[in-house]
Amino acid sequence: MNRLDPKRVIADLEGMADGRTVALLCFEPPTPESPWCHRGLVALWLYETLALRVSEFGQKGCCAAHPKLHPQFRRDASAQYDLFDI
């Protein structure tokens, strides 16, 4: 993702949403052995590049504490909860 311009990515997503809420979706369910999802990586990237907080619907945590983030990238970020996560 380092080759992408995060501002352009957000602008493209907002353009596709046409005034509706942007949502990141996966087409493959996580497996019990790998309960992480690429949405977590995108969420962390958006936070680190734009300070944009992306939460997982119905779950607590974002940024480095995103519940679908690969364990390799998770950090203790218990203070990084949105009010919408509660």
C-alpha angles and dihedrals in degrees: 000000000000089000091058126088104231093205089055091047091054091046090051092048092048090049092052091047090056095207096324126112114281114235129182113220136184127213096204123062117231115253125235088249092051109029092169127100136204088243087075091056091049090048092052092047092051091049094048094046103035105012086242111155113218116187130195110246111258096003136092122247141052139185110023089355095053105143093227096047117121109258090239089068101036118113132181099274103148091146092059097087123128120224085241090062094065 
